[in-house]
Amino acid sequence: MAALDVIFSSIAVFLLVGQLPAIAILLSRLLQGPSRHPPLLPKHPTPDLLGQVSVIVPTLNEATRITPCLQGLTHQSYELREVIVVDSRSQDQTVALVEAAQQRDPRFRVITDDPLPAEWVGRPWALHTGLLHTSDKSEWVLGIDADTQPLPGLVATLINTATAEGYDLISLAPRFILKYPGELWLQPALLITLLYRFGAAGAASPGSERVMANGQCFFVGDRS
């Protein structure tokens, strides 16, 4: 028994020592937290922002999730020119929900993307299709997932932040709404993995190869 105890103790020490570099890296990432960009505070829209933003929402069978997204976009003010929902041939009531929203808010419209080319993945293809249909008068494009719930003032806040700080692109780290036990176990582990690999959201990065963007809500413009 003594020999087994020694073996198990040796294995435990070996595993612990092997984890030390990973722990050190994780702690170095966590120490970036105090210096990262603070959360964006809601801004009120101003008349000069009129019609500056087009929103693209890619969808595929999102009927059970898209209503809060549509409602949140409706509550954006006059800085939002249009909301283009690019549907990839949903088999549920997604399109009907968007068309109902369009009856209440003419800024909404839904289009169907072309069949997926072999070299593309579905979501980027839908976003690409939406980009080709945005108004030439829009200065910014906001890509947002159908299960995202935008708060009032989101679009105005993004414009003000990008303009004030000279950004061409903003990628947000939204607050996750977890409902099911599996999500409560999986999501924190996933976020820790991302933190380990890329650092805290909003922290300064030494190079572009270490930057991660979040596709759930990203804001991009061309001021050239």
N, C-alpha and C positions, 0 to 999 in steps of 0.2 A: 504493500500500500504506500509506503514511503516513497518508493521509486516512482509510482504513478503520480503521487502528489508533486514530486519534483518536475516530472515531465509536463504536467498540466500547468504548473506555475511558470515554467519556462515558456510554454506556448503563450500563456496569457501576457507575460512580459514582452515577448516578441511582437504580439499583435498590438499591444499598447504603444511600444516604441515605433512600430510601423505607422501608427496613426498620427504621431506627433507632427510630421510635416503637413499633413492635411489639416490638422487643427490649427497650426500656425498660419497657414494660408487663409483659412476661414476667419480667424481672428483679425488678420490684416485687412480682409474685406470689410468686416464689421466696423473696424476703426475708421473707415471712410464715411460712415454714416453721418457724423456731425458736420462734415464739410460738403455734403451733397446738396444739390439744388433743392430748396424747400418746396413743399407742395404748392401748386398754383392756387391762388385765391380768386374766387369769382370776381369778374369785372363787369361793370355795366356797359352795354353797347352805347356807342355815340354815333351821330348821323354820318360821320365821315367813313364809317365801316359799311355803309349800305351796299349790300349785294356782293360782298367780296369773296364769299366762300361757297363752293359746291361740295356736297357730301355724297360719298359713294358707299352703299351698303350691299355687299355681296350676300346672296341668300340661296339656300337649298333646304327646303322642308323646315322652315323656321317658325311655323305657325304657333307653336307653343311657347316661343321665346321672344318674338319680335315686337309684340305690342308695347312693352315699356320703352324699347328703343324708339319706336315711332312717336310715342307720346313725348319722350324727352327731346326729340328733334323738333317737334311742333312747338315746344316751349322756347326754342331759340328765337332771337329777335330778327330784325331786318338785316343784320349782317349775313344771314344765311340766304343765298340766292335760290338754291335748288337742292333737292334730295333725290338722287338717282339710285333706285333699288335695282340691282342687276341680278335677275333670277336665273338660276341654272335648271329650269324646268322642274320646279317643285311639284310634288304629287299631293300636297296637302293644301291648306287654305292660305298659304303665304301671300300669293298674288292678290287674293280677294281682300285680305287685311290691308295691304298697301293701297289698293284701289279705293277702299273705304276711307282710308286716311287722306287720300287725294281729294275726295269729295269735301272734306273739311279744310284742307290746306292745299291750295293749288301748287305749292312748291314741290310736292311729291310727284314722282312719276316712276313707272316700272318698265324696264326693258328686259328682253331675254337675250342672253349672250349666245354667240354662235357655238356650234359643236367644238368640244375641246380639242385643240391640236395636240399631236403626239408629244411635242416638246414642252408642253405647258402643264401646270397643276391647276386644279379647278379654281381655287380662291384667287390666286394672282391673275388668272385669265379673266375672271369676272371684274376685278379691279381695273385691269387694263381696258376692258370693254367700256366700263363706266367712265374712265378718264377720257376716252375718245369721244364721249358724248357730253362732256361738261361744256358749259358756256365759255366762250372766249373772253367774256367780261369778268369772269371770276379770277381773282388773283391767288387764291389758295384752294387747296383740295383737302378735305378731311375724309380719310378712310376709316370706317367704323364697323365693327362686327354687329350682327343682328342681335346678339345676346347682351350687348352693352347697354347700360342705362345712363344716357347723358343727362347731367344736371343742367338746370337753367343757367345761362351765362357761359357755358363751356366754350362755344365758338368765339364769343367776344374775348374771353380770357386767352384763348390760343392766339388770336390775332395780336392782341396787346403785348403778350409775352414775346412772340416771335419778332415783332417790330421793335420793341424796346431793347431786346438783347441781341438783335441781329442774326436770328436763327433762320435757316432755310428749311429746317425740318424739326418737328417736335414729336417725340414718341413718349406716350404717357404710360405710367404704371398704375392702372386703376385698382380700386379696392375690390377684392373678390367677395362675392356673395356665395357662401357655401351652405348647402341645404341638406346634403345626404352624408351618412357616415363615411362612405368611400372617399368623398371629396375632402372631408375633414382630415383623413389620414394621408391622402395622396398629395393634395395641394401644398401643404407646408413642406413636405419632402422635396417636391419639385422646385419650390422657391429657394430652398436652401441650396439645392444643386446649382441653380442659376446664380445665386449669390456667390457660391464658391468659385464658379467659372469666370464670372464677369464683374463681380463687385456689386456694391449697393446701387440701386436705381438712382440716377441723377448725380452720381459721383463723377468727378473729372477722370477722364481716361487718358493714358499716356499715348495712345495711338488708335487709329481707326480699326485695326484688326482686333481690338478688345472691346468694341462697342456692340451692344445688343439692342435692337429695336423691337418694340412690341407692336404686333400687327393689329391688336384689338382696337387701338385708337391712335392713329398717326396723322400728322398735319404737315403738309408740304406745300411750298410755293415757289414761284419763279419770279424773282425781282430783277432779272437781267435786262 
